[in-house]
Amino acid sequence: MKKLLILAITAVALMSCGKQQEAKETGKSEGGKKVVTVWAWDKNFNIYAMQKAEKIYETAHPDVDIQIVDYAQADIITKLNTGLSSGVMEGLPEIALIEDNNARKFLSSYPGYFANLKGSIDHSKFASYKVEAMTDADGIYGVPFDSGVTGFFYRKDIMENAGFKAEDLNNITWDKFVEIGKVVKAKTGVDMSGDMTGDAGLIRIMMQSAGKWYFDKSGNVDIANNDALKASFEVMKKFKDNKTMKPTSGWGEWVGAFNKGETASVVTGIWIMGSIKAAADQSGKWAVANTPKLAGIASSVNASNLGGSSWYVLEKSPNKDAAIDFMKTVWAGDDAFYQGILTEIGAMATYLPSQSGEAYNKADEFFGGQTVYQDFSKWVKEIPTVNYGAYVSEADAAVLNALKVYLDGKATLDAALKTAEEEVKAQIR
């Protein structure tokens, strides 16, 4: 009996694999439907949102079968690189989720392999900084999804104990942030924020607030003479000198620091809200202000970005047209869909027409009744556009090494950044 059961399970598995293989080869499912395969990661966020979109589209388009495959982000990058570099499209999806920082490398490395959606999608309805990340030559090659719009999340009770009110924390500079941190540490014994070792997040946030990046608008390396990057290094030095930033190792320790009340604030992307709310006993004790800006840099504003991903359609996929229509219908045209995923999983997208809906105007009791999404929807429109370039990871590594050398007093600021620029240029020749 047991042997028969095993044989039956094996037969079902083989049939399933056979159907999937047939769908890959013909672009049709067993019932003759057009198969649109989607690769994405994070079942509680990206996958969840795509499943909601799938139901909406398939209800109105019964001839289409959207099949979502859950891969780790690193696996998607590897599988796309392997397939696209060989020119073999078999087994690749119609739609792939790609982080904004990685998009330019894919577009420049594989010209002609991603569908130009200019004319098919109204990109004017999305935040401009997101569209910039997917624009190459004369085309726009993606559909923007989630925002990495940043905020200054803080514990109201700790700040109040140090003598600060909400109006003292809005529209501030990073220099002011440092000074507030000194007072908070002196009066409460709590560090202002956490520093995740080996992560360039804060550097990126500071740079983009000024419309600057590791690369200029033309894609040339811009590190040695980057005024915003220099200013961000100087801020990091002030954190070290004043000992108001708690060193943390890895994601878990970094999140644990503010969950346990060991740090009074965190400046990062909106996606951190789920982790903040994980400490249910802190409900009502948190608030959020706009992101600090760089003092002395005229282009810096109180808005920035960290993270975020977008959807890309592969040009040579069997059902490219159905994939584009799916993107146009739901991801670039359904306000109610975006309201739903915001309410259900806190997924704040960059589709601007949806940001005037009821979900964005709802008070959040965890944040003391603050209409946080309404605030973020305002800040997302103020984020400066930058050219992320094709070598973000390489630039991150060189800049973080330069920061360590500078903070350890082993090189001047100018010398450290000059070395970093030379390292990046050597890697991309």
C-alpha positions in Angstrom: 0.0 0.0 0.0 2.8 2.4 1.0 4.7 1.5 -2.2 1.6 2.3 -4.3 1.1 5.6 -2.6 4.7 6.6 -3.3 4.3 5.6 -7.0 1.1 7.7 -7.2 2.7 10.7 -5.7 5.7 10.3 -8.1 3.3 10.1 -11.1 1.5 13.3 -10.1 4.8 15.1 -9.6 6.0 13.9 -13.1 2.7 15.0 -14.7 3.1 18.4 -13.0 6.7 18.8 -14.2 5.6 17.8 -17.7 2.8 20.4 -17.7 5.2 23.1 -16.6 7.7 22.1 -19.2 5.0 22.1 -21.9 4.0 25.6 -20.8 7.6 26.8 -21.0 7.9 25.4 -24.6 4.5 26.4 -26.0 3.6 29.4 -23.9 0.3 27.7 -23.2 -1.1 25.8 -20.2 -2.9 22.4 -20.5 -6.2 24.3 -21.0 -4.8 26.4 -23.8 -4.4 29.5 -21.7 -1.5 31.9 -22.3 1.0 31.4 -19.5 2.6 34.5 -18.0 5.4 33.4 -15.7 6.5 35.9 -13.0 9.7 35.6 -10.9 9.8 37.5 -7.5 10.9 37.2 -3.9 9.4 37.7 -0.4 6.2 35.8 0.0 4.8 38.3 2.5 5.4 41.4 0.3 6.2 41.2 -3.4 4.7 37.7 -3.9 1.6 38.7 -1.9 1.1 41.8 -4.0 1.6 39.9 -7.3 -0.9 37.2 -6.2 -3.5 40.0 -5.6 -2.8 41.4 -9.0 -3.0 37.9 -10.5 -6.6 37.4 -9.2 -7.7 40.8 -10.5 -6.4 40.2 -14.0 -7.4 36.5 -14.4 -10.9 37.3 -13.4 -11.3 39.6 -16.3 -9.0 37.6 -18.6 -9.8 33.9 -18.2 -7.6 33.1 -21.2 -4.4 34.0 -19.2 -2.7 31.9 -16.6 -0.3 33.9 -14.4 2.2 31.6 -12.7 4.2 33.1 -9.9 7.5 31.5 -8.9 9.1 32.4 -5.6 12.9 32.7 -5.8 15.4 34.4 -3.5 16.5 37.7 -5.0 20.1 36.4 -5.5 18.7 33.4 -7.4 16.7 35.6 -9.7 19.9 37.6 -10.5 21.9 34.4 -11.1 19.2 32.8 -13.3 18.7 35.9 -15.4 22.4 36.4 -15.9 22.9 32.7 -16.9 20.0 32.7 -19.4 20.5 36.1 -20.9 24.2 35.8 -21.3 23.7 32.5 -23.2 20.9 34.0 -25.3 18.7 31.0 -24.4 15.3 32.2 -23.4 13.8 28.8 -22.6 13.0 28.6 -18.9 13.1 32.4 -18.4 9.9 34.2 -17.2 7.7 36.8 -18.9 8.1 39.2 -15.9 10.9 39.5 -13.4 11.2 41.6 -10.3 14.5 43.5 -10.2 15.8 45.8 -7.5 16.2 49.4 -8.8 19.9 49.4 -7.9 20.5 46.4 -10.2 18.3 47.5 -13.1 20.9 49.6 -15.0 23.4 46.8 -15.0 20.9 44.4 -16.6 19.8 47.0 -19.2 23.3 47.8 -20.2 24.6 44.2 -20.2 21.7 42.7 -22.2 20.4 45.3 -24.7 17.3 44.1 -26.6 16.3 41.5 -24.0 13.9 43.7 -22.0 10.7 45.1 -23.5 10.6 48.8 -24.1 7.4 49.9 -22.4 7.5 53.5 -23.5 4.1 54.1 -25.1 2.5 51.0 -23.5 2.7 52.3 -20.0 2.0 55.9 -18.8 5.1 56.4 -16.8 4.1 60.0 -15.9 1.8 58.4 -13.3 4.8 57.1 -11.3 7.4 58.9 -9.2 10.0 60.3 -11.4 13.0 59.0 -9.5 11.7 55.4 -10.1 11.2 56.0 -13.8 14.8 57.3 -14.1 16.2 54.0 -12.7 14.6 52.1 -15.6 15.3 54.6 -18.4 18.1 53.8 -20.8 18.8 55.4 -24.2 15.4 56.0 -25.8 13.4 53.5 -23.8 11.7 53.0 -20.5 12.0 49.3 -19.6 10.0 48.6 -16.5 6.9 49.3 -14.4 7.7 50.8 -11.0 6.5 49.0 -7.8 7.4 49.8 -4.2 8.9 52.9 -2.8 12.0 53.1 -0.7 11.0 56.6 0.4 12.8 57.3 3.7 11.8 58.8 7.0 13.2 59.7 10.4 11.3 57.2 12.6 11.7 58.1 16.3 10.5 57.1 19.8 8.3 60.0 20.9 8.6 59.1 24.6 12.4 59.1 24.5 12.6 62.3 22.6 10.2 64.0 25.0 12.2 62.9 27.9 15.2 64.6 26.3 13.2 67.8 25.8 12.2 67.5 22.1 8.8 67.9 20.5 7.6 66.9 17.0 8.2 70.4 15.6 11.9 70.2 16.7 12.4 67.1 14.5 10.9 68.1 11.2 12.9 69.7 8.4 16.2 69.3 10.2 19.7 68.9 8.9 22.0 65.9 9.6 24.1 68.3 11.7 21.0 69.1 13.8 20.3 65.3 14.0 23.8 64.8 15.5 23.3 67.6 18.1 19.9 66.2 19.1 21.6 62.8 19.5 24.1 64.3 21.9 21.3 65.7 24.1 19.3 62.4 23.9 22.4 60.4 25.0 23.2 62.8 27.8 19.7 63.0 29.2 18.4 59.4 28.6 21.5 57.3 28.1 20.0 56.0 24.8 21.9 56.1 21.6 20.3 58.2 18.9 20.5 55.5 16.2 22.2 52.2 15.2 25.0 51.8 12.7 24.8 48.5 10.8 28.4 47.6 10.2 29.3 47.1 6.5 26.1 48.7 5.2 26.1 51.8 3.0 22.4 52.7 3.6 22.9 56.0 5.4 25.5 57.1 2.9 23.1 56.4 0.0 20.3 58.3 1.8 22.4 61.4 2.3 23.7 61.4 -1.2 20.4 61.0 -2.9 18.8 63.7 -0.8 21.1 66.0 -2.8 20.5 64.4 -6.1 23.9 62.9 -6.1 25.2 59.3 -6.4 28.3 57.3 -7.0 27.8 58.1 -10.7 26.8 61.4 -12.4 23.8 61.8 -14.7 25.9 60.5 -17.7 27.0 57.4 -15.8 30.5 58.5 -15.1 32.1 57.7 -11.7 31.6 60.6 -9.3 33.2 59.9 -6.0 36.4 61.9 -5.5 34.8 65.3 -6.0 31.3 64.5 -4.9 30.3 67.2 -2.5 27.3 65.3 -1.1 29.5 62.2 -0.5 32.1 64.3 1.3 29.4 65.8 3.5 28.0 62.4 4.3 31.5 61.2 5.4 31.8 64.2 7.6 28.4 63.5 9.2 29.5 59.9 9.9 32.7 61.2 11.5 30.5 63.4 13.9 28.5 60.3 14.8 31.8 58.5 15.7 33.3 61.4 17.6 30.1 62.0 19.6 29.5 58.3 20.3 25.8 58.7 19.7 25.4 55.8 17.2 25.3 52.3 18.5 27.4 49.8 16.5 25.3 46.8 15.4 26.3 43.7 13.5 23.8 42.6 10.9 20.1 43.1 10.3 18.8 41.3 13.4 21.0 43.3 15.8 20.2 46.5 14.1 16.4 46.0 14.3 16.7 44.6 17.8 18.3 47.8 19.0 15.3 49.9 18.3 12.8 47.2 19.1 14.4 47.0 22.6 14.6 50.7 23.1 18.4 50.7 22.9 18.2 53.4 20.1 15.9 56.3 19.9 15.4 56.5 16.2 16.1 55.0 12.8 16.4 56.8 9.4 15.7 54.4 6.6 13.1 53.3 4.0 9.4 53.0 4.6 9.7 49.2 4.4 11.0 49.2 8.0 7.6 49.9 9.4 6.8 46.2 9.7 9.9 45.6 11.8 9.1 48.6 14.0 5.6 47.4 14.6 6.9 44.0 15.6 7.4 45.4 19.0 3.7 45.6 19.8 4.3 47.0 23.3 5.6 50.2 21.7 2.3 51.1 20.0 1.6 54.8 20.3 5.2 55.6 21.2 6.5 56.1 17.7 6.3 59.0 15.2 8.0 59.8 11.9 9.4 63.0 10.5 10.9 63.7 7.1 14.5 62.8 6.4 17.3 65.1 7.5 19.1 66.9 4.7 22.8 67.8 4.3 23.9 71.2 5.7 25.8 73.3 3.2 24.7 71.4 0.1 22.2 73.6 -1.7 20.7 70.7 -3.7 19.9 68.6 -0.6 16.2 68.3 0.4 14.4 66.6 3.3 13.5 63.6 1.2 15.4 60.5 -0.1 15.1 56.9 -1.0 16.6 53.5 0.0 15.7 50.3 -1.8 12.7 49.5 -3.9 12.1 47.2 -6.9 10.3 47.3 -10.2 8.8 44.8 -12.8 10.5 44.1 -16.1 9.1 42.2 -19.1 11.4 40.1 -21.1 11.3 41.1 -24.8 11.6 37.5 -26.2 9.3 35.7 -23.8 6.5 33.7 -25.5 3.6 35.8 -24.1 5.2 39.2 -23.9 2.0 41.0 -25.1 -0.1 39.4 -22.4 2.5 40.3 -19.8 2.5 43.9 -20.9 -1.3 44.1 -20.9 -1.3 42.6 -17.3 1.2 45.3 -16.3 -0.8 48.1 -17.9 -4.2 46.9 -16.6 -3.3 46.3 -12.9 0.1 47.6 -12.1 -0.3 50.8 -14.1 -4.0 51.4 -13.9 -5.8 50.0 -10.8 -6.1 52.4 -7.9 -8.1 50.0 -5.8 -5.4 47.4 -6.1 -2.8 49.7 -4.7 -5.2 50.8 -1.9 -5.6 47.2 -1.0 -2.0 46.2 -0.7 -1.2 49.3 1.3 -3.9 48.4 3.8 -3.1 44.7 3.9 0.7 44.6 3.9 1.9 48.2 4.1 3.1 48.1 0.5 3.5 51.8 -0.5 3.9 51.9 -4.2 5.0 54.8 -6.5 1.8 54.9 -8.5 0.8 58.5 -7.9 -2.9 58.4 -8.7 -3.5 55.9 -5.8 -2.0 58.2 -3.2 -5.0 60.3 -2.7 -7.2 57.4 -1.6 -8.7 56.5 1.7 -5.9 54.2 2.8 -3.4 57.0 2.6 -5.5 59.2 4.8 -6.0 56.7 7.6 -4.6 57.4 11.0 -2.1 54.9 12.3 -2.5 54.3 16.0 0.9 52.6 16.3 2.3 56.0 15.3 0.1 57.9 17.7 -2.7 58.6 15.2 -0.3 60.1 12.6 -1.4 59.8 9.0 2.0 58.3 8.1 1.2 57.2 4.6 -0.1 60.7 3.7 3.2 62.1 4.9 5.2 59.5 2.9 3.1 60.1 -0.2 4.2 63.8 0.0 7.8 63.0 0.5 8.0 60.5 -2.3 7.2 63.2 -4.8 10.2 65.2 -3.5 12.9 62.5 -3.9 15.7 63.7 -6.3 16.4 61.5 -9.3 19.8 60.0 -9.7 21.6 57.6 -12.1 22.2 54.5 -10.1 24.6 53.2 -12.7 25.5 49.6 -13.4 28.1 49.1 -10.6 26.4 50.0 -7.3 27.7 47.0 -5.4 31.3 47.7 -6.5 31.0 51.4 -5.5 29.4 50.4 -2.2 32.4 48.2 -1.3 35.0 50.9 -2.3 33.2 53.7 -0.5 32.7 51.7 2.7 36.4 50.8 2.7 37.2 54.5 2.2 34.9 55.5 5.1 36.7 53.0 7.4 40.1 54.3 6.4 38.9 57.9 7.0 37.3 57.3 10.3 40.3 55.4 11.5 42.5 58.4 10.7 44.6 56.5 8.2 43.8 58.9 5.3 42.4 62.3 4.7 38.9 62.6 3.4 40.1 63.6 -0.1 42.7 60.9 -0.2 40.2 58.2 0.9 37.6 59.2 -1.7 40.2 59.5 -4.5 41.4 55.9 -3.8 37.7 54.7 -3.8 37.1 56.3 -7.2 40.2 54.7 -8.7 39.1 51.3 -7.4 35.7 51.6 -9.0 37.1 52.8 -12.3 39.5 49.9 -12.4 36.7 47.4 -11.9 34.5 48.8 -14.7 37.1 49.2 -17.4 
